[in-house]
Amino acid sequence: MNALKKLFGGNTRQFGMIFALVALIVFFQIFTEGRTLTPGNVINLFNGNSYILILAIGMVLVIIAGHIDLSVGSVAAFVGVTVALAIRDWGIPWYVGVLLGLALGALIGAWQGFWTAYVGIPAFIVTLAGMLLFRGFNQFVGKSNTIPVPNDFQYLGSGYLPEVGPSTGYNNLTLLLGLLAVAFVIFSEVRSRRRAIALGAEVPEAWVMILKLVLICGAILYATYLFATGRPGTSFPIPGLILAVLVIIYGFISSKTIVGRHIYAVGGNRHAAELSGVQSKKVNFLVMMNMSILAGLAGMIFVGRSTASGPFDGVGWELDAIAAVFIGGAAVTGGVGTVIGSIVGGLVMAVLNNGLQLLGVGADLTQIIKGLVLLIAVAFDVYNKTQGKKSIIGMMMKNFGGKSSELQPDETTATKDVIRKEA
């Protein structure tokens, strides 16, 4: 146990959801007779859930700020059908269609952010109205028809890294991407250790760092092997690449920038944050607009994967995104959550859903199990907090995640952090 505490920074519970994810993978790998960790299944799992994970990145910021967005599925569907129509009827290039979709998402987000931030209507009501409004727009604009998109646009949602260089039996770009990820992890860990030593902080023994790097890098290299050895024509999916870039960007924003600290401060205690100079209206406006931009991107990725926009796109997506965020450790009251935690929560739901399908479990029982997992995960985390214990999730990764409940034991800590760092 002491070794585990050293390995995971003195608090093994903060990695509880990662352990749950690993346990699920091992369980389904055994009971599906090895079908879970096959290259084809792993690639399909990422392709089939990337749009939900992208929604989870935006949703976690909304929930940290103390709001909820019920309109993301409808916004995604509306953006998807609008872009599909624009490409078909106006003959615009696919990349102009992507820009159009992002701009439309920003416009929708500005609309909802205005009502939430400056009029003062709760985001729950605004986005509930938005869910109905943009679902209706989706069906009105598309006339409830299926609208195909060209092959170039499909690459956004179902493309793969191309084959380059000499023939090695693997996808060379995927191998390069995996090696770069390993190098980045090693560099970040060594830099953090050196910085801690320079500041005179206590650091664990060298073997702890080495073992941690072996585990993380081993997982990355194994995933790289799976992606690089899929059937001919497949490799690391483009939606997965987009997701990875977004995780890095939003992880940095949430943990290393003033905007990120302000989001946590507003979610922790809005009035105290305003007294310290935080513009809560601006923060609320930005998180709502950002959510709709990412919803538009998710909608376009889904349309690209399904090769066409349909009238029932986006149904229930908001529930999957919200579930991923809460399973990943976000607090219902706001002020707590991480980007990495939400991605892990989304992967837990994705692996659970995929594994149950491989076992032949019906859709009805699958929904029951997913609902129970969400309820138990949140209830267990709430129980730990009410007992004065640290959150089960905590800060999932210091390099990419935001603040966790360990850094915010009460609702004013986030505001104090803003005051201290900006003084």
C-alpha positions in Angstrom: 0.0 0.0 0.0 2.8 2.4 0.8 4.3 1.7 -2.6 1.0 2.5 -4.3 0.8 5.7 -2.3 4.2 6.7 -3.5 3.4 5.8 -7.1 0.1 7.8 -7.2 1.1 10.8 -5.1 -0.2 9.6 -1.8 -3.8 9.2 -2.8 -4.7 6.1 -4.7 -8.5 7.1 -4.8 -7.8 9.9 -7.2 -7.1 7.3 -9.8 -10.2 5.3 -9.0 -11.8 5.9 -12.4 -8.7 4.9 -14.3 -8.6 1.7 -12.3 -12.3 1.2 -13.1 -11.5 1.7 -16.8 -8.7 -0.8 -16.8 -10.8 -3.3 -14.8 -13.6 -3.0 -17.4 -11.2 -3.5 -20.3 -9.7 -6.6 -18.6 -13.1 -8.0 -17.7 -14.5 -7.7 -21.2 -11.2 -8.9 -22.8 -11.6 -12.1 -20.8 -15.3 -12.6 -21.3 -15.4 -11.7 -24.9 -12.6 -14.1 -25.6 -10.1 -11.4 -26.6 -12.4 -9.5 -28.9 -12.2 -6.2 -26.9 -8.5 -5.4 -27.5 -8.4 -6.2 -31.2 -7.2 -3.4 -33.6 -10.5 -3.3 -35.4 -12.6 -3.0 -32.2 -10.3 -0.3 -30.6 -10.4 1.7 -33.8 -14.2 1.4 -34.0 -14.6 2.3 -30.3 -12.7 5.6 -30.8 -14.4 6.4 -34.1 -17.8 5.7 -32.6 -17.4 7.8 -29.5 -15.1 10.6 -30.4 -18.0 13.1 -30.9 -19.3 12.3 -27.4 -15.8 12.8 -25.9 -15.5 16.2 -27.7 -18.9 17.2 -26.3 -17.6 16.1 -22.8 -14.7 18.6 -23.1 -17.0 21.5 -23.6 -19.6 20.2 -21.1 -17.0 19.9 -18.2 -16.3 23.6 -18.5 -20.0 24.4 -18.5 -20.5 22.2 -15.4 -17.4 23.6 -13.6 -18.9 27.1 -14.1 -22.1 25.9 -12.4 -24.3 25.4 -15.4 -25.7 22.6 -17.6 -26.3 22.5 -21.4 -29.2 20.3 -22.6 -29.1 21.6 -26.2 -25.8 20.1 -27.4 -27.4 17.2 -29.3 -29.8 19.5 -31.1 -27.2 22.1 -31.9 -24.9 19.4 -33.3 -27.7 18.1 -35.5 -28.7 21.5 -36.7 -25.1 22.5 -37.6 -24.6 19.1 -39.3 -27.6 19.4 -41.5 -26.9 23.1 -42.4 -23.3 22.3 -43.4 -24.4 19.3 -45.4 -27.0 21.4 -47.3 -24.5 24.2 -47.9 -22.0 21.8 -49.4 -24.6 20.1 -51.6 -26.6 23.2 -52.7 -24.1 25.9 -52.7 -21.1 23.8 -53.9 -18.7 25.2 -51.3 -15.5 23.2 -50.5 -15.6 20.9 -47.5 -13.2 23.1 -45.5 -15.4 26.1 -46.0 -18.2 24.0 -44.8 -16.3 23.2 -41.6 -15.6 26.9 -41.0 -19.3 27.6 -41.6 -20.3 25.0 -39.1 -17.9 26.4 -36.4 -19.2 29.9 -37.1 -22.8 28.8 -36.8 -22.0 27.0 -33.5 -20.4 30.2 -32.2 -23.5 32.2 -33.2 -25.8 29.7 -31.4 -23.5 29.8 -28.4 -23.5 33.6 -28.3 -27.3 33.5 -28.4 -27.6 31.1 -25.5 -24.7 32.8 -23.6 -26.5 36.1 -23.9 -29.7 34.8 -22.3 -27.7 33.0 -19.6 -25.0 35.6 -18.7 -26.6 38.9 -19.4 -30.4 38.3 -19.0 -29.9 36.0 -16.1 -32.1 33.1 -17.2 -30.7 29.8 -15.8 -28.7 27.8 -18.4 -30.9 24.8 -17.7 -34.0 26.7 -19.0 -32.1 28.5 -21.8 -30.7 25.2 -23.2 -33.9 23.3 -22.7 -35.5 25.9 -24.9 -32.5 25.6 -27.2 -32.9 21.8 -27.4 -36.5 22.2 -28.6 -35.7 25.2 -30.9 -32.7 23.7 -32.7 -34.3 20.3 -33.0 -37.1 22.0 -34.8 -34.7 23.9 -37.0 -32.9 20.7 -37.8 -36.1 19.1 -39.1 -37.3 22.3 -40.8 -34.1 23.0 -42.7 -33.5 19.4 -43.6 -37.2 18.7 -44.2 -36.6 15.4 -42.3 -34.5 14.1 -45.1 -31.1 12.4 -45.2 -28.5 14.7 -46.8 -25.3 13.0 -48.0 -21.9 14.7 -47.8 -18.9 14.3 -50.2 -16.0 12.0 -49.6 -13.7 14.8 -48.6 -16.0 15.8 -45.8 -16.4 12.2 -44.7 -12.7 12.1 -44.1 -13.3 14.4 -41.1 -15.3 11.7 -39.3 -14.0 8.4 -40.7 -10.6 9.1 -42.1 -7.3 7.7 -40.9 -3.7 8.8 -40.9 -2.3 8.0 -44.4 0.5 5.6 -45.2 3.9 7.4 -45.7 7.5 6.2 -45.9 8.8 2.7 -46.5 6.6 -0.3 -46.0 7.1 -1.7 -42.4 3.9 -3.6 -41.9 2.7 -0.8 -39.6 1.3 2.7 -40.2 4.4 4.9 -39.9 2.5 8.1 -38.9 0.7 6.2 -36.1 4.0 4.9 -34.8 5.5 8.4 -34.9 2.6 9.8 -33.1 2.9 7.2 -30.4 6.6 7.8 -30.0 6.1 11.5 -29.7 3.4 10.9 -27.0 5.9 8.8 -25.1 8.6 11.4 -25.4 6.3 14.1 -24.2 5.2 12.1 -21.1 8.8 11.4 -20.2 9.8 15.0 -20.7 6.9 16.3 -18.6 7.6 14.0 -15.8 11.3 14.7 -15.7 10.7 18.4 -15.9 8.2 18.3 -13.0 10.6 16.4 -10.9 13.4 18.8 -11.5 11.2 21.7 -10.8 10.1 20.2 -7.5 13.7 19.5 -6.5 14.7 23.1 -7.4 11.9 24.4 -5.2 13.1 22.2 -2.3 9.9 20.1 -2.4 9.9 16.5 -1.3 9.9 14.1 -4.3 9.5 10.3 -4.3 12.3 8.0 -5.0 13.6 7.6 -8.6 12.2 4.1 -8.9 8.7 5.4 -8.3 9.0 7.8 -11.2 10.5 5.1 -13.4 7.7 2.6 -12.6 5.1 5.3 -13.3 6.7 6.1 -16.6 6.9 2.4 -17.5 3.2 1.9 -16.9 2.0 5.0 -18.7 4.4 4.6 -21.7 3.6 0.9 -21.9 -0.1 1.7 -22.2 0.6 4.3 -24.9 2.9 2.0 -26.9 0.4 -0.9 -26.7 -2.4 1.4 -27.9 -0.1 2.6 -30.7 0.5 -1.0 -31.7 -3.2 -1.7 -31.9 -3.9 1.4 -34.0 -0.9 0.7 -36.3 -1.8 -2.9 -37.0 -5.4 -2.6 -38.1 -6.8 -3.9 -41.3 -5.3 -2.4 -44.5 -6.4 1.2 -44.9 -6.9 1.9 -41.2 -4.7 3.5 -38.6 -5.1 6.1 -35.9 -8.5 7.8 -36.8 -8.7 11.5 -37.7 -11.5 12.1 -35.1 -9.1 10.6 -32.4 -6.4 13.0 -33.6 -8.8 16.0 -33.3 -9.8 14.8 -29.9 -6.2 14.5 -28.7 -5.4 18.1 -29.9 -8.5 19.4 -28.1 -7.6 17.6 -24.9 -4.2 19.2 -24.9 -5.6 22.7 -25.7 -8.4 22.6 -23.2 -6.4 20.9 -20.5 -3.9 23.8 -20.8 -6.6 26.4 -20.8 -8.4 25.0 -17.8 -5.2 24.6 -15.6 -2.6 27.1 -16.8 -4.5 30.2 -17.9 -6.4 33.0 -16.1 -9.5 32.1 -18.1 -9.4 28.6 -16.6 -8.9 29.9 -13.1 -11.8 32.3 -13.5 -14.1 29.4 -14.7 -13.3 27.5 -11.5 -13.7 30.6 -9.4 -17.2 31.4 -10.8 -18.3 27.8 -10.3 -16.9 27.7 -6.8 -18.5 30.9 -5.5 -19.7 33.4 -8.1 -20.3 36.3 -5.6 -16.8 36.0 -4.1 -15.3 35.7 -7.5 -17.0 39.0 -8.6 -15.7 40.7 -5.5 -12.2 39.7 -6.5 -12.6 41.2 -9.9 -13.7 38.2 -12.0 -16.2 39.1 -14.7 -18.7 36.3 -14.2 -21.0 37.4 -17.0 -18.1 37.2 -19.5 -17.0 33.8 -18.1 -20.6 32.4 -18.4 -20.9 33.8 -21.9 -17.7 32.2 -23.0 -18.3 28.8 -21.6 -21.8 28.6 -23.3 -20.4 29.8 -26.6 -17.5 27.4 -26.5 -19.9 24.5 -25.8 -21.9 25.2 -28.9 -18.7 25.5 -31.0 -17.6 22.1 -29.9 -21.2 20.8 -30.4 -21.0 22.0 -34.0 -17.7 20.3 -34.5 -19.0 17.1 -32.9 -22.0 17.2 -35.3 -19.8 17.6 -38.3 -17.6 14.7 -37.3 -20.7 12.5 -36.8 -22.1 13.5 -40.2 -18.7 12.7 -41.8 -18.6 9.3 -40.1 -22.2 8.4 -41.1 -21.7 9.9 -44.6 -25.0 11.9 -44.3 -27.0 14.1 -42.1 -30.3 12.8 -40.8 -33.3 14.1 -38.8 -32.5 12.0 -35.8 -28.8 12.9 -35.4 -27.9 14.1 -31.9 -30.7 12.5 -30.0 -29.5 11.8 -26.4 -26.0 13.1 -26.9 -26.4 15.6 -24.2 -27.1 12.8 -21.7 -24.0 10.9 -22.7 -21.8 14.0 -22.4 -23.2 14.9 -19.0 -22.8 11.3 -17.8 -19.2 11.3 -18.9 -18.5 14.5 -17.0 -20.1 13.4 -13.8 -18.5 9.9 -13.9 -15.2 11.7 -14.5 -15.5 13.5 -11.1 -17.2 16.8 -11.8 -19.3 18.2 -8.9 -23.0 18.9 -9.5 -22.6 22.2 -7.7 -19.8 23.4 -9.9 -16.2 24.4 -9.3 -14.8 20.9 -9.5 -13.8 18.8 -12.6 -11.1 18.1 -15.1 -10.8 17.7 -18.8 -8.9 14.4 -18.4 -11.4 13.1 -15.9 -14.2 13.7 -18.3 -12.4 11.9 -21.1 -11.8 8.9 -18.7 -15.5 9.0 -17.7 -16.5 9.0 -21.3 -14.2 6.1 -22.1 -15.6 4.1 -19.2 -19.1 4.5 -20.7 -17.8 3.8 -24.2 -16.0 0.6 -23.1 -19.0 -0.5 -21.0 -21.3 0.0 -24.0 -18.9 -1.7 -26.4 -18.3 -4.6 -24.2 -21.9 -5.3 -23.5 -22.6 -5.2 -27.3 -19.8 -7.8 -27.8 -21.4 -10.0 -25.2 -24.8 -9.7 -26.9 -26.5 -7.9 -24.1 -29.7 -6.2 -25.3 -30.2 -2.4 -25.5 -32.6 -2.3 -22.7 -30.3 -4.0 -20.2 -27.4 -1.9 -21.4 -29.3 1.3 -20.6 -30.1 0.0 -17.1 -26.4 -0.9 -16.4 -25.2 2.5 -17.7 -27.7 4.3 -15.5 -26.6 2.4 -12.5 -22.9 3.0 -13.2 -23.6 6.7 -13.4 -25.6 6.8 -10.2 -23.1 4.7 -8.2 -20.1 6.6 -9.4 -21.6 10.0 -8.4 -23.1 8.7 -5.2 -19.8 7.2 -4.1 -17.9 10.4 -4.8 -20.5 12.4 -2.9 -20.3 10.0 0.0 -16.5 10.5 0.2 -16.9 14.2 0.3 -19.6 14.2 3.0 -17.3 12.1 5.1 -14.5 14.6 4.8 -12.5 12.4 2.5 -10.9 13.5 -0.8 -12.8 13.0 -4.0 -12.5 9.6 -5.7 -11.4 11.3 -8.9 -9.2 14.2 -7.8 -6.8 15.7 -10.2 -6.4 13.0 -12.9 -3.3 14.4 -14.4 -1.5 17.5 -13.3 -0.1 18.3 -16.7 -3.5 18.4 -18.5 -6.3 18.4 -16.0 -7.9 21.3 -14.1 -8.3 21.8 -10.4 -9.8 19.0 -8.4 -11.7 18.8 -5.1 -8.3 18.3 -3.4 -7.5 21.9 -4.4 -10.9 23.2 -3.5 -12.1 21.8 -0.1 -14.6 24.7 0.2 -16.3 26.9 -2.2 -14.1 29.9 -1.7 -10.7 28.3 -2.3 -11.0 28.8 -6.1 -11.5 32.5 -5.6 -8.6 32.7 -3.2 -6.5 31.0 -5.8 -7.4 33.6 -8.3 -6.6 36.5 -6.0 -3.2 34.9 -5.0 -2.1 34.2 -8.6 -3.2 37.6 -9.9 -1.8 39.6 -7.0 
